[in-house]
Amino acid sequence: MKVLLTGRKGQIGSHLARLLPGFCDFWAVDQDDFDLSDTRDIFAALDGFKPNLIINAAAYTNVDSAEKNRDLAFAMNANAPKVMAEWAADNAATLVHYSTDYVYDGSGDEPWVETDLTEPINVYGESKLAGDIAVSESGASHLILRTSWIYAASGVNFLRSMLALGAQRDTLKVVDDQIGAPTSASLVASVTVDILNQTKFGGIETFKTKGGVFHCASSGETSWHGFAAAIFEEAAKRGCSLKIKNLIPISSSEYPVPAARPANSRLSLDKLSSDFQTETPHWRDTLCHVLDELFA
Ligand SMILES: NC(=O)c1ccc[n+]([C@@H]2O[C@H](COP(=O)([O-])OP(=O)(O)OC[C@H]3O[C@@H](n4cnc5c(N)ncnc54)[C@H](OP(=O)(O)O)[C@@H]3O)[C@@H](O)[C@H]2O)c1
């Protein structure tokens, strides 16, 4: 079994890179190895290594910059997975790919299910949806895990921004009208490996019958303000020195950013539970686990 992992240095990719090598002939790559915005580079790497399983954890993830860099966002998030999926279909390989709550428009207050209408409200979401559609229509054996609000002990993410800001300022304003489930990169990586183990590493026939789109996030829900409050409370318990005294909830309209954000990012986890018997932990338990790692 030969496995190619892209996005080796990313949040989810770096956790996968720690979990996978023992299992297989493993090649983990990042931008230094080849450029996923270049179709020829992708083909050259795939034809050279000939993986049985491709795990695509690379993406253009800067949501606000995507508004200005539409072409690059689409090259990375739509064309690259399309090329990988078409290669997988032609070479009897399997593709595992990651997607996002941003494919939904954020309306209502019910958890989204995988068959709901996808209507992204920003360029990043549009580009990710185009990738999902290309993978789904490629004919390749595939698994798409749609996740939300990813953070880790390293990398650029909300947890690390809050810890840095909370150490410098006594007052912070954080949006409280966007609701979702903060999800650690390590949780997504371990669910991925669990599914791969259950399916004999994405055995092509298994994913043809049992694959498709699945939500994969922590259970429970909160707002960014609720997440920030939990970060400060749990970090303080672990001896982190913080200046923050006032955490003020604000609306999205009081925090203008280039890309619109969905208000409702709740993802139903029923399909993950019924098809793979996987129950994910509550977001607050996962946060404690990541903070334990950070302050160990
Ligand atoms: N972050 C979130 O909140 C979130 C939420 C929902 C879904 N997701 C999805 O989850 C997946 C993983 O996200 P993540 O947060 O782990 O991503 P990340 O930390 O931003 O990592 C992305 C990786 O892609 C690589 N990359 C970027 N441009 C590249 C290029 N042109 N060629 C080759 N590699 C390139 C990056 O390399 P460099 O390090 O060299 O830039 C990095 O290793 C993505 O599909 C993302 O859309 C993320």
Ligand as a Chemical Component Dictionary entry (heavy atoms), coordinates in Angstrom:
data_LIG
# 
_chem_comp.id                   LIG 
_chem_comp.type                 NON-POLYMER 
_chem_comp.pdbx_formal_charge   0 
_chem_comp.three_letter_code    LIG 
# 
loop_
_chem_comp_atom.comp_id 
_chem_comp_atom.atom_id 
_chem_comp_atom.alt_atom_id 
_chem_comp_atom.type_symbol 
_chem_comp_atom.charge 
_chem_comp_atom.model_Cartn_x 
_chem_comp_atom.model_Cartn_y 
_chem_comp_atom.model_Cartn_z 
_chem_comp_atom.pdbx_ordinal 
LIG N1  N1  N 0  -8.567  25.666 8.864  1  
LIG C1  C1  C 0  -9.879  25.497 9.055  2  
LIG O1  O1  O 0  -10.497 26.130 9.932  3  
LIG C2  C2  C 0  -10.641 24.519 8.200  4  
LIG C3  C3  C 0  -12.027 24.402 8.416  5  
LIG C4  C4  C 0  -12.742 23.495 7.631  6  
LIG C5  C5  C 0  -12.097 22.745 6.665  7  
LIG N2  N2  N 1  -10.756 22.894 6.469  8  
LIG C6  C6  C 0  -10.129 22.103 5.413  9  
LIG O2  O2  O 0  -9.243  21.162 6.025  10 
LIG C7  C7  C 0  -8.114  20.925 5.157  11 
LIG C8  C8  C 0  -6.830  21.159 5.906  12 
LIG O3  O3  O 0  -6.872  22.464 6.469  13 
LIG P1  P1  P 0  -5.693  22.972 7.436  14 
LIG O4  O4  O 0  -6.282  24.043 8.303  15 
LIG O5  O5  O -1 -5.004  21.815 8.020  16 
LIG O6  O6  O 0  -4.775  23.686 6.354  17 
LIG P2  P2  P 0  -3.409  24.517 6.579  18 
LIG O7  O7  O 0  -2.929  24.360 7.976  19 
LIG O8  O8  O 0  -3.650  25.878 6.045  20 
LIG O9  O9  O 0  -2.406  23.739 5.632  21 
LIG C9  C9  C 0  -2.564  23.775 4.244  22 
LIG C10 C10 C 0  -1.388  23.088 3.638  23 
LIG O10 O10 O 0  -1.502  23.231 2.209  24 
LIG C11 C11 C 0  -0.196  23.565 1.729  25 
LIG N3  N3  N 0  -0.257  24.315 0.490  26 
LIG C12 C12 C 0  -0.766  25.542 0.303  27 
LIG N4  N4  N 0  -0.571  25.923 -0.975 28 
LIG C13 C13 C 0  0.084   24.912 -1.594 29 
LIG C14 C14 C 0  0.565   24.691 -2.915 30 
LIG N5  N5  N 0  0.406   25.622 -3.887 31 
LIG N6  N6  N 0  1.191   23.517 -3.200 32 
LIG C15 C15 C 0  1.360   22.580 -2.247 33 
LIG N7  N7  N 0  0.915   22.723 -0.976 34 
LIG C16 C16 C 0  0.299   23.871 -0.656 35 
LIG C17 C17 C 0  0.379   24.436 2.820  36 
LIG O11 O11 O 0  1.779   24.522 2.636  37 
LIG P3  P3  P 0  2.607   25.746 3.281  38 
LIG O12 O12 O 0  2.664   25.412 4.741  39 
LIG O13 O13 O 0  3.920   25.661 2.588  40 
LIG O14 O14 O 0  1.815   26.977 2.938  41 
LIG C18 C18 C 0  -0.052  23.676 4.064  42 
LIG O15 O15 O 0  0.820   22.616 4.357  43 
LIG C19 C19 C 0  -8.329  21.836 3.951  44 
LIG O16 O16 O 0  -8.963  21.116 2.923  45 
LIG C20 C20 C 0  -9.262  22.914 4.470  46 
LIG O17 O17 O 0  -10.016 23.498 3.432  47 
LIG C21 C21 C 0  -10.004 23.750 7.226  48 
# 
loop_
_chem_comp_bond.comp_id 
_chem_comp_bond.atom_id_1 
_chem_comp_bond.atom_id_2 
_chem_comp_bond.value_order 
_chem_comp_bond.pdbx_ordinal 
LIG N1  C1  SING 1  
LIG C1  O1  DOUB 2  
LIG C1  C2  SING 3  
LIG C2  C3  SING 4  
LIG C2  C21 DOUB 5  
LIG C3  C4  DOUB 6  
LIG C4  C5  SING 7  
LIG C5  N2  DOUB 8  
LIG N2  C6  SING 9  
LIG N2  C21 SING 10 
LIG C6  O2  SING 11 
LIG C6  C20 SING 12 
LIG O2  C7  SING 13 
LIG C7  C8  SING 14 
LIG C7  C19 SING 15 
LIG C8  O3  SING 16 
LIG O3  P1  SING 17 
LIG P1  O4  DOUB 18 
LIG P1  O5  SING 19 
LIG P1  O6  SING 20 
LIG O6  P2  SING 21 
LIG P2  O7  DOUB 22 
LIG P2  O8  SING 23 
LIG P2  O9  SING 24 
LIG O9  C9  SING 25 
LIG C9  C10 SING 26 
LIG C10 O10 SING 27 
LIG C10 C18 SING 28 
LIG O10 C11 SING 29 
LIG C11 N3  SING 30 
LIG C11 C17 SING 31 
LIG N3  C12 SING 32 
LIG N3  C16 SING 33 
LIG C12 N4  DOUB 34 
LIG N4  C13 SING 35 
LIG C13 C14 SING 36 
LIG C13 C16 DOUB 37 
LIG C14 N5  SING 38 
LIG C14 N6  DOUB 39 
LIG N6  C15 SING 40 
LIG C15 N7  DOUB 41 
LIG N7  C16 SING 42 
LIG C17 O11 SING 43 
LIG C17 C18 SING 44 
LIG O11 P3  SING 45 
LIG P3  O12 DOUB 46 
LIG P3  O13 SING 47 
LIG P3  O14 SING 48 
LIG C18 O15 SING 49 
LIG C19 O16 SING 50 
LIG C19 C20 SING 51 
LIG C20 O17 SING 52 
# 
